[in-house]
Amino acid sequence: MIRKLQSGGYRLYSRKINPETGRRRNLGTFATRAAAQKHERAVQYFKRLG
């Protein structure tokens, strides 16, 4: 899940909520939405690998 930050950047969050904290995990902060989407695809690819 990608959210726009007040600073103008974008942050990638995990889809599931972290049971320890009750919040979503931060999977990286990016300058552009395209960069965040590219990283999200990479994350999904590696999730299916193992």
Distance bins in CASP14 RR format, pairs under 12 A and 6 or more apart:
PFRMAT RR
TARGET T0000
AUTHOR 0000-0000-0000
RMODE 2
METHOD distances of the structure
MODEL  1
1 10 0 0 0 0 0 1 0 0 0 0 0
1 11 0 0 0 0 1 0 0 0 0 0 0
1 12 1 0 0 1 0 0 0 0 0 0 0
1 13 1 0 1 0 0 0 0 0 0 0 0
1 14 1 0 0 1 0 0 0 0 0 0 0
1 15 1 0 1 0 0 0 0 0 0 0 0
1 16 0 0 0 0 1 0 0 0 0 0 0
1 17 0 0 0 0 0 1 0 0 0 0 0
1 23 0 0 0 0 0 1 0 0 0 0 0
1 24 1 0 0 1 0 0 0 0 0 0 0
1 25 0 0 0 0 0 1 0 0 0 0 0
1 26 0 0 0 0 0 1 0 0 0 0 0
1 27 0 0 0 0 1 0 0 0 0 0 0
1 28 0 0 0 0 0 1 0 0 0 0 0
1 36 0 0 0 0 1 0 0 0 0 0 0
1 37 0 0 0 0 0 1 0 0 0 0 0
1 40 0 0 0 0 1 0 0 0 0 0 0
1 43 0 0 0 0 0 1 0 0 0 0 0
1 44 0 0 0 0 0 1 0 0 0 0 0
2 9 0 0 0 0 1 0 0 0 0 0 0
2 10 1 0 1 0 0 0 0 0 0 0 0
2 11 1 0 0 1 0 0 0 0 0 0 0
2 12 1 0 1 0 0 0 0 0 0 0 0
2 13 1 0 0 1 0 0 0 0 0 0 0
2 14 0 0 0 0 0 1 0 0 0 0 0
2 15 0 0 0 0 0 1 0 0 0 0 0
2 24 0 0 0 0 0 1 0 0 0 0 0
2 26 0 0 0 0 0 1 0 0 0 0 0
2 27 0 0 0 0 1 0 0 0 0 0 0
2 28 0 0 0 0 0 1 0 0 0 0 0
2 29 0 0 0 0 0 1 0 0 0 0 0
2 30 0 0 0 0 1 0 0 0 0 0 0
2 32 0 0 0 0 0 1 0 0 0 0 0
2 33 1 0 0 1 0 0 0 0 0 0 0
2 34 0 0 0 0 0 1 0 0 0 0 0
2 35 0 0 0 0 0 1 0 0 0 0 0
2 36 1 0 1 0 0 0 0 0 0 0 0
2 37 1 0 0 1 0 0 0 0 0 0 0
2 38 0 0 0 0 0 1 0 0 0 0 0
2 39 0 0 0 0 1 0 0 0 0 0 0
2 40 1 0 0 1 0 0 0 0 0 0 0
2 41 0 0 0 0 0 1 0 0 0 0 0
2 43 0 0 0 0 0 1 0 0 0 0 0
3 9 0 0 0 0 1 0 0 0 0 0 0
3 10 1 0 0 1 0 0 0 0 0 0 0
3 11 1 0 1 0 0 0 0 0 0 0 0
3 12 0 0 0 0 1 0 0 0 0 0 0
3 13 1 0 0 1 0 0 0 0 0 0 0
3 14 0 0 0 0 0 1 0 0 0 0 0
3 24 0 0 0 0 1 0 0 0 0 0 0
3 26 0 0 0 0 0 1 0 0 0 0 0
3 27 0 0 0 0 0 1 0 0 0 0 0
3 28 0 0 0 0 0 1 0 0 0 0 0
3 29 0 0 0 0 0 1 0 0 0 0 0
3 30 0 0 0 0 0 1 0 0 0 0 0
3 33 0 0 0 0 0 1 0 0 0 0 0
3 36 0 0 0 0 1 0 0 0 0 0 0
3 40 0 0 0 0 0 1 0 0 0 0 0
4 10 1 0 1 0 0 0 0 0 0 0 0
4 11 0 0 0 0 1 0 0 0 0 0 0
4 12 0 0 0 0 0 1 0 0 0 0 0
4 13 0 0 0 0 0 1 0 0 0 0 0
4 29 0 0 0 0 0 1 0 0 0 0 0
4 30 0 0 0 0 0 1 0 0 0 0 0
4 31 0 0 0 0 0 1 0 0 0 0 0
4 32 0 0 0 0 0 1 0 0 0 0 0
4 33 1 0 0 1 0 0 0 0 0 0 0
4 36 0 0 0 0 1 0 0 0 0 0 0
5 11 1 0 1 0 0 0 0 0 0 0 0
5 12 0 0 0 0 0 1 0 0 0 0 0
5 13 0 0 0 0 0 1 0 0 0 0 0
5 26 0 0 0 0 0 1 0 0 0 0 0
5 28 0 0 0 0 0 1 0 0 0 0 0
5 29 1 0 0 1 0 0 0 0 0 0 0
5 30 0 0 0 0 1 0 0 0 0 0 0
5 31 0 0 0 0 0 1 0 0 0 0 0
5 33 0 0 0 0 0 1 0 0 0 0 0
5 36 0 0 0 0 0 1 0 0 0 0 0
7 29 0 0 0 0 1 0 0 0 0 0 0
7 30 0 0 0 0 0 1 0 0 0 0 0
7 31 0 0 0 0 1 0 0 0 0 0 0
8 29 0 0 0 0 0 1 0 0 0 0 0
8 30 0 0 0 0 0 1 0 0 0 0 0
8 31 0 0 0 0 1 0 0 0 0 0 0
8 32 0 0 0 0 1 0 0 0 0 0 0
8 33 0 0 0 0 1 0 0 0 0 0 0
8 36 0 0 0 0 0 1 0 0 0 0 0
9 28 0 0 0 0 0 1 0 0 0 0 0
9 29 1 0 0 1 0 0 0 0 0 0 0
9 30 1 0 0 1 0 0 0 0 0 0 0
9 31 1 0 1 0 0 0 0 0 0 0 0
9 32 1 0 0 1 0 0 0 0 0 0 0
9 33 0 0 0 0 1 0 0 0 0 0 0
9 34 0 0 0 0 0 1 0 0 0 0 0
9 35 0 0 0 0 1 0 0 0 0 0 0
9 36 0 0 0 0 1 0 0 0 0 0 0
10 26 0 0 0 0 0 1 0 0 0 0 0
10 27 0 0 0 0 0 1 0 0 0 0 0
10 28 0 0 0 0 1 0 0 0 0 0 0
10 29 1 0 0 1 0 0 0 0 0 0 0
10 30 1 0 1 0 0 0 0 0 0 0 0
10 31 1 0 0 1 0 0 0 0 0 0 0
10 32 1 0 0 1 0 0 0 0 0 0 0
10 33 1 0 1 0 0 0 0 0 0 0 0
10 34 0 0 0 0 1 0 0 0 0 0 0
10 35 1 0 0 1 0 0 0 0 0 0 0
10 36 1 0 1 0 0 0 0 0 0 0 0
10 37 0 0 0 0 1 0 0 0 0 0 0
10 38 0 0 0 0 0 1 0 0 0 0 0
10 39 0 0 0 0 1 0 0 0 0 0 0
10 40 0 0 0 0 0 1 0 0 0 0 0
11 24 0 0 0 0 1 0 0 0 0 0 0
11 25 0 0 0 0 0 1 0 0 0 0 0
11 26 1 0 0 1 0 0 0 0 0 0 0
11 27 0 0 0 0 1 0 0 0 0 0 0
11 28 1 0 0 1 0 0 0 0 0 0 0
11 29 1 0 1 0 0 0 0 0 0 0 0
11 30 1 0 0 1 0 0 0 0 0 0 0
11 31 0 0 0 0 0 1 0 0 0 0 0
11 33 0 0 0 0 0 1 0 0 0 0 0
11 35 0 0 0 0 0 1 0 0 0 0 0
11 36 1 0 0 1 0 0 0 0 0 0 0
11 39 0 0 0 0 0 1 0 0 0 0 0
11 40 0 0 0 0 0 1 0 0 0 0 0
12 24 0 0 0 0 1 0 0 0 0 0 0
12 25 0 0 0 0 1 0 0 0 0 0 0
12 26 1 0 0 1 0 0 0 0 0 0 0
12 27 1 0 1 0 0 0 0 0 0 0 0
12 28 1 0 1 0 0 0 0 0 0 0 0
12 29 1 0 0 1 0 0 0 0 0 0 0
12 30 1 0 0 1 0 0 0 0 0 0 0
12 32 0 0 0 0 0 1 0 0 0 0 0
12 33 0 0 0 0 0 1 0 0 0 0 0
12 35 0 0 0 0 1 0 0 0 0 0 0
12 36 1 0 1 0 0 0 0 0 0 0 0
12 37 0 0 0 0 1 0 0 0 0 0 0
12 38 0 0 0 0 0 1 0 0 0 0 0
12 39 1 0 1 0 0 0 0 0 0 0 0
12 40 1 0 1 0 0 0 0 0 0 0 0
12 41 0 0 0 0 0 1 0 0 0 0 0
12 42 0 0 0 0 0 1 0 0 0 0 0
12 43 1 0 0 1 0 0 0 0 0 0 0
12 44 0 0 0 0 0 1 0 0 0 0 0
13 21 0 0 0 0 0 1 0 0 0 0 0
13 23 0 0 0 0 1 0 0 0 0 0 0
13 24 1 1 0 0 0 0 0 0 0 0 0
13 25 1 0 0 1 0 0 0 0 0 0 0
13 26 1 0 0 1 0 0 0 0 0 0 0
13 27 1 0 0 1 0 0 0 0 0 0 0
13 28 0 0 0 0 1 0 0 0 0 0 0
13 29 0 0 0 0 0 1 0 0 0 0 0
13 36 0 0 0 0 0 1 0 0 0 0 0
13 39 0 0 0 0 0 1 0 0 0 0 0
13 40 0 0 0 0 1 0 0 0 0 0 0
13 43 0 0 0 0 0 1 0 0 0 0 0
14 21 0 0 0 0 0 1 0 0 0 0 0
14 22 0 0 0 0 0 1 0 0 0 0 0
14 23 0 0 0 0 1 0 0 0 0 0 0
14 24 1 0 1 0 0 0 0 0 0 0 0
14 25 1 0 1 0 0 0 0 0 0 0 0
14 26 0 0 0 0 1 0 0 0 0 0 0
14 27 1 0 1 0 0 0 0 0 0 0 0
14 28 0 0 0 0 0 1 0 0 0 0 0
14 40 0 0 0 0 0 1 0 0 0 0 0
14 43 0 0 0 0 1 0 0 0 0 0 0
14 44 0 0 0 0 0 1 0 0 0 0 0
14 47 0 0 0 0 0 1 0 0 0 0 0
15 24 1 0 0 1 0 0 0 0 0 0 0
15 25 0 0 0 0 1 0 0 0 0 0 0
15 27 0 0 0 0 1 0 0 0 0 0 0
15 40 0 0 0 0 1 0 0 0 0 0 0
15 43 0 0 0 0 1 0 0 0 0 0 0
15 44 0 0 0 0 1 0 0 0 0 0 0
15 47 0 0 0 0 1 0 0 0 0 0 0
16 22 0 0 0 0 0 1 0 0 0 0 0
16 23 0 0 0 0 0 1 0 0 0 0 0
16 24 1 0 0 1 0 0 0 0 0 0 0
16 25 0 0 0 0 1 0 0 0 0 0 0
16 27 0 0 0 0 0 1 0 0 0 0 0
16 47 0 0 0 0 0 1 0 0 0 0 0
17 23 1 0 0 1 0 0 0 0 0 0 0
17 24 1 0 1 0 0 0 0 0 0 0 0
17 25 0 0 0 0 1 0 0 0 0 0 0
18 24 1 0 0 1 0 0 0 0 0 0 0
18 25 1 0 1 0 0 0 0 0 0 0 0
18 26 0 0 0 0 1 0 0 0 0 0 0
18 27 0 0 0 0 0 1 0 0 0 0 0
19 25 0 0 0 0 0 1 0 0 0 0 0
25 43 0 0 0 0 0 1 0 0 0 0 0
26 36 0 0 0 0 0 1 0 0 0 0 0
26 39 0 0 0 0 0 1 0 0 0 0 0
27 36 0 0 0 0 1 0 0 0 0 0 0
27 39 1 0 0 1 0 0 0 0 0 0 0
27 40 1 0 0 1 0 0 0 0 0 0 0
27 42 0 0 0 0 0 1 0 0 0 0 0
27 43 1 0 0 1 0 0 0 0 0 0 0
27 44 0 0 0 0 0 1 0 0 0 0 0
27 46 0 0 0 0 0 1 0 0 0 0 0
27 47 0 0 0 0 0 1 0 0 0 0 0
28 35 0 0 0 0 1 0 0 0 0 0 0
28 36 1 0 0 1 0 0 0 0 0 0 0
28 38 0 0 0 0 0 1 0 0 0 0 0
28 39 1 0 0 1 0 0 0 0 0 0 0
28 40 0 0 0 0 1 0 0 0 0 0 0
28 42 0 0 0 0 0 1 0 0 0 0 0
28 43 0 0 0 0 1 0 0 0 0 0 0
29 35 0 0 0 0 1 0 0 0 0 0 0
29 36 0 0 0 0 1 0 0 0 0 0 0
29 39 0 0 0 0 0 1 0 0 0 0 0
30 36 1 0 1 0 0 0 0 0 0 0 0
30 37 0 0 0 0 1 0 0 0 0 0 0
30 38 0 0 0 0 1 0 0 0 0 0 0
30 39 1 0 0 1 0 0 0 0 0 0 0
30 40 0 0 0 0 1 0 0 0 0 0 0
30 42 0 0 0 0 0 1 0 0 0 0 0
31 38 0 0 0 0 0 1 0 0 0 0 0
31 39 0 0 0 0 0 1 0 0 0 0 0
32 38 0 0 0 0 1 0 0 0 0 0 0
32 39 0 0 0 0 0 1 0 0 0 0 0
33 39 0 0 0 0 0 1 0 0 0 0 0
33 40 0 0 0 0 0 1 0 0 0 0 0
34 40 0 0 0 0 0 1 0 0 0 0 0
34 41 0 0 0 0 0 1 0 0 0 0 0
35 41 0 0 0 0 0 1 0 0 0 0 0
35 42 0 0 0 0 0 1 0 0 0 0 0
36 42 0 0 0 0 0 1 0 0 0 0 0
36 43 0 0 0 0 0 1 0 0 0 0 0
37 43 0 0 0 0 0 1 0 0 0 0 0
37 44 0 0 0 0 0 1 0 0 0 0 0
38 44 0 0 0 0 0 1 0 0 0 0 0
38 45 0 0 0 0 0 1 0 0 0 0 0
39 45 0 0 0 0 0 1 0 0 0 0 0
39 46 0 0 0 0 0 1 0 0 0 0 0
40 46 0 0 0 0 0 1 0 0 0 0 0
40 47 0 0 0 0 0 1 0 0 0 0 0
41 47 0 0 0 0 0 1 0 0 0 0 0
41 48 0 0 0 0 0 1 0 0 0 0 0
42 48 0 0 0 0 0 1 0 0 0 0 0
42 49 0 0 0 0 0 1 0 0 0 0 0
43 49 0 0 0 0 0 1 0 0 0 0 0
END
